[in-house]
Amino acid sequence: MTLHGSEIRPQDTPRPGTSSTNGTDQLPADLQDERLIASHGIRGAVSAFTARLRSGDLGSVPVAVGLIIIWAVFQIANGSFLSSRNLVNLTLQTTSVGVIALGIVLVLLLGEIDLSVGSVSGLSAAVLGVTFVNLNWPWVLSLLVSIALGLVIGLFYGALYTRFGVPSFVITLAGLLGFLGLQLLVLGKEGTLNLPYDSALVGFAARSFLSPAVAYGLIVVVVALYVLTRLRGRGARAAAGLSAAPTSVIAIKAGALAVGLVVPVVVLNGDRGVSSMFLLFLALVVGTDLVVRRTRWGRSVFAVGGNVEAARRAGINVRMIYLSVFAACSTFAAVGGILAAARLVAVGQSSGGTDTNLNAIAAAVIGGTSLFGGRGSAYSALLGALVIMSISNGLALLSLDSSVRYIVTAAVLLIAVTIDSLSRRSRQAHGRA
């Protein structure tokens, strides 16, 4: 591999205790990348990234490129698509779908599926509306009960799967129908309930936005935490005698993060600013990512998704992993349904229906989570939801029929799954699967 006239290879950084330049041939691909970056700095990072792409480890690159193309096309077709006002609306529309997609990402990491997230979100919203509006419960109590309902449903799914071995496809398909019926039963003859517009819940979802000072202050805090965390990790690795990324690489990544946060905030501040609800979604994405990547539970999820039998023999409580993941998925679905109802200031028979399932599952897959299990990221929900809702938003601006939106979304989903399948084959061929 050549970069600026010099050749960089993983073999250039031999394993400690060996004199052979081929010592790293037996090392995991991630460890080879780490040593390459530690030895060659920025050039090594670029070289490692290029090597991953060539081996089929595409990560979020396809969806990022696709999102840029989608935005460019819609901006050319309608000059108001990238306006501050429309982008603020896009963040509001993305939040509920993205939160539900977070749960789908977790289930897909196990190689399973949940087809009932739309019905669960609608049922949770219905319970919130009936208890809050009709029964006059405090909104906090209604909120907690609705979220707890999602948790219980997920535990029920997990118990059926682990106890009786019923396929998740069948369990959640039955849940889709059953909980839809229960939603209609809960709403009763009225069919639709309007939430109090002056309630704190509606205010948070529809009218709460960060001031510019607070938004920029959060960016400073996030970038500072990122730098401190990376420097601390670098120091710990160096003290342990392990390869560590040079400070130049950390500085460039921190600068890219700062730019990536400042530019959207500047654009959004041109209208109402950053929505508090969208900020909650971002916090859930970051928190889920940290839990999945940095905790024993998260590593166990990847292990089970990669190979169930190997995970069981390694001492992982596979039953607990399935229970917790199904519970987390349904809980995210309940939260997403509540946020959607609060933003629309109403709960109805169509809540969680129509294309909610399609959008949530498509968002997770399009965002880069593998259908084969064991590969994915919480950020897949963010990127995928932005793609799905950008298509919906852009076609609405062009006044095109919903049939076109379904066709376009289906095409994007098919392309994403095809890319995932091809990249999986390539990773297997290069030993990165």
N, C-alpha and C positions, 0 to 999 in steps of 0.2 A: 504494500500500500504506500503510495507516494504522496507527500504533502510538502509543497514549496521546495521541491527538488530533493528532499531527504526522505529516506525510507524508514517507516516506523512499524515495528511488528511486536505483537505480544511476546514473542520469544526474546526480545531485547532485554526483558527484565526477568532473569532466571530466578527460580525458587531458591530461597535461602538454604544453604547446605548442599547445593548442587552446582556443578561447574558447567553442566551442559546447557547450551543455549536453547535446547528444546525442553527444558524443565517445566515450562508452563503449559505444555501440551496437555497434561493431565489435569490441569486446574480448571475449576468452573469458569464459565465465560465471564461472569460478573467480577470474579477475582482478577482475571486477566485484565479486564477493563480498568479496575482500580489501580493495578500496578502500572499500567500504561500511562494513566493520568498522573500518578505520583512521579513517574520518571521523566515525563516529557511535558507536563503542565498543560497549557492551552492546546498546543499541537497534539498532545496525547489524547485530550478530551475530544477534539474534533475527529481524530483518527478512530477512537473507540466508538464514537457515535456513527461514523461512516461504516465501520465494520458491522455494527448491529443492524443497520439498515440493509446491508448487502446479505446478511444472513437471514433476513426475514423478520427480525425483531423490530417491527415498525413503530410500536408504541402508539402515541397520540398523533403522529405525523399525518397520517391520511385524513383523520377527522379535522385537524387544524387546517390543512390545505383545502379540504372540502368546504369548511366554514368560510374561509376567505373567498373562495370562488362563488359561493352562494350569496354572500353579502355584495360582492362586486356586481354580480348579475342583477340583483334586485335594485341596487343603487343606480345602475345604468337605466333600468326599466322605469324606476320611480325615484326621483331625486330626494324624496323625503324619507327614504328608508333608513339611512344612517343619520337622520336628524336626531337631536338630543331628545325631543319629545317621543319619537317613535322608539328609540332605544330604551328609554325609561319604561315605556309600555312593554317592551320585549322582556325586560328583566322581571316585571311583574307577572307576565304570562308564563315565564320559564320556571318560576319558583316551585309551584305546586307539582308540576310534572317532574321536575328535577328531584324533589324530595322523594317522590314515589320511586323514581328510577334508582335512587341510592339503594333502596331495599332490593330491587331487582339485581343490581350489581352483586350484592352479597350472595344471593341465591345462585346466580350464574357462576360465581366462583366455585361453588360446589358441583357444578355441572347439572343443576336442577332448574326448575322454572316455577313461577307463581303466576297463574293466569287470572287470579281473582283480585289483584290489587285495586282495580277500578271499583269493583263491588264493595270491597272493604273500605275504601276511601269514601264512597257514597254512603254506606251504612254509618260510619263514624260521624260524618257530617250531619246525617239525619238525626242521630242520637243527640248530637250537640244542639241542633235546632229545636227539637222537641223539648228537651230538658231545660234549655235556656229560655225559650220563648213561651212555650205552653205551660211548663211546670214551674217557671220562675226560679229555677236554681241559680245560684251565683255562677257567673261565667267561668270562674276558675274551676269550680267543681264539675261543671259540664265538660270543660276541656279535659280534665284529668280522667273522667269516666270514659270519654270517647277514645282517648289514647289507650287507656287500659283495655278497652274492648279490642282494639287492634292487637295488643300484646297477647291477649287470651286466644284470639283466633289463630295467631301464629304458633302458639304452643300446642293448640289442637292439631294443626297441620303436622307439626313436628312429631307429635305423639303417634298419629296415624302412620306416618312414614317410618318411624323407627320401630314401632311396636308390631305393625302388621305388614310392613313392606309394600304398602300401596304406593304406586308411582306418583310422584308429585304432580305430574300432568293431570292425572285423574282426580286427585284430591282437590287441587285448586280449580279445576274445571267445575267440579261439583260445588265448590265454594262460590265460584262466580255466579252460578244460577241461584244457589240457596240464599246467599247474602243479598243478592239483588231483590229476591222476593221478600226477605226480612226488611230491607230498606223500604219497600213499598208499604209493608204492613205497619212499620213504625210511623211513617208519614201520614197514613190513613187517608181519609177522603179529601183532606185539604190539598194534598199533593205538593204544595209549595209553602215554604215558610220564609218570611223576610226577617233577617236579623236586625236588631236595633242599630241604626246607623251611628248613633252616638256611643255605642259600647266600645270598651277598650280593645276588644278583639278585632272589630272591624276597623277601628282607628289604626291599629298596628299594621294590618294587612293592606289597607287601601290609602291611608293618609299620612303615614309616618315615614319621613325621609331624613337622612342625616344632613346636618349643616356642613358647608364646605370645610370649615375648620375641623370639625370632628372627623370627617372623611379623610382629610390629609393627615391628621394626627394619627389615625389608625394605620395609614400606610407607613408612616415613620416607625410605629411600634412593630408592625409586622416585619419590615425589612431588618430592623435592629434585632428582633428575636431570631430571625433566620441567620443573620451573620453570627450572633453569639452562639447559637446552637451548632452551626457548622464549625466554628473555631474551637468550641469545646470538644466536639467529636474528633476534630483533627488532632487536638492535643492528646486526647485519650488514646487514639490509634498510634500516634508517634511514641507515646510513653510505653505502649505495649509492643513496640517494635514492628508494627504493621505499616503497610503503605498508606499514605495520607495525601489528599489533594492539596496542592500548593495554594497559598493565599491568593495568588493571581486568579485562579479558577473560581474561588469563592467570591472574590470581588466582582468578577464579570457576571456571575450568576445573580449576585445581589443587585447589581445594576440593572440587569435584564428584568428581574422581579419588580424593581422600583418603577421602571418604565412601563411594564405591563400592567401595573396597578394605577399609576398616575394618569395615563392617557384615557382609560375608560372613565375615571372619576371626573376628569376635566370635561369630557363630553357630556356625561350625565348631569353635571352641575350646570350645564347650559339650560336645563329645564328644571325639574323638581329635585334632582339630585339622586343619591343612592338610596334605594328603598330599604327600610329596616327589615322587611320580610326577605328581600334578596340577600341582605347581609346575614340573616339567620341561615339561609340556605348555604351560603359560602362557609359559614362556621360549621355547619353539619358536614359539609364535604371535607373540610380540613380535618375535623375531629375524627370522622370515619376513616380517613386515609391514615391518620396517625395510629388509630387503634388497629387497623388491618396490618400495617407495616411494622409497628413498633412493639406490639404486645404478643404474648405467647398465644392468646386466643386467635389473633389474626394470622399468625404463622401456621396455626393448626388448621384454619380455614383453607389456606392455600394447599397445605399438605393433603387434606381430605379431598379437595377438588382435583389434585394431581393424581392421587392413587389412594383409594380408600383402604385397601388391604395393607399397604405399606404404612399408612398412617396408624392403623390399628395396631400393627406389630411394633410400631415405635412408641406405643404407650399412650397415644392420644385417645381421649374419650370421644369417640366418633358420635355417639348418640347425643351427647351434650352439644356438640358442634352443630348438628342438624337442628336440634331443638332451638338453640339460640339464634341461628341464622334465620329460620322461618319466623321466629318471634320478632326479630329485628325488621324483617321485610314487611310484615303486616303492621308493625308499629309505624314505620315510615309511611306506609300507605295511609294509615289513619291521620297522621300529621299532615300529609299532603292534601287529603280531602278536606280537612278543617281549614287549612290555609286557602284553598280554592273557594270554599263557601264564604269565608270572611272577606275575601277580595271581591266576590260577586255580590256580597251582602244578601245572600239568599241560599236556601237549600231546597232542592226539588227532586222529583223522580228521576230527572236526568243527571243528577249529581253523580260523578264517578262513572257515568255511562258513556255512550257514543264511542269516542276514540281514546279514552283515558288509558285503557290497557295497551292499545297499539302504541301510543306515544311513549309511555313509560318503558315498555320492553324494547321498543325500537331505539329509544334514547340510550339505554344501557349498551345495546349491541353496537349501534353506530358509534358510540363514544369509544369503543375499543375493547370492551369486555368480551372474552372469548366464550362462545357457546359450548366449548368442549371442557370448560372448567379449569381452575388453577391459574388463570391469567386474567388480570383486569386491575382496575384502579377506581377509587371513589371519584376521581376527576372525570372518569368516563361519563358519569351521570351529568356533570356540569356541561361538558362539551357536547354530549349527545343531545341533551335537552335544548341547548342553544341551537343546534342544527335543526331539530324537529320544529321548534317554535319559530325559528327564523323563516323556515319554509312556509309555515302557516301564516305568519305575520306578513311576509312579503306577498304571498298570493292574495291575501285579503286586501292589501293596498292596491293591488292590480285589479281588484274586483273580479277575480276569477272564481269559478264555481268550486265547491268543496270537492267535487269529483276529481278535479285536477290535483288538488292537494293530496288526496289518497294515492293517486297514481305516482306522483313525484316522490312521496314518502316511501312507497313500496319499492320504487327503483333505487332510492338511496339505501334502504335497508338491505336489499339484495346485493348491492355492490359491497356494502360493509361486510356482510357475511362471506361473500366470495373472497374478499381481501383477507379476512381472518383465516379462512380455510387454506388459502395459498401460502400465507405467511407461516402458518403452523407447519405445513409440509417443509417449507424452506428451513425453519428452525430445527426441525428434526434432522434434516440432511446435514446441517451445520453443527449439530450437537448442542443447540440452545433451547430445545423444547423443554 
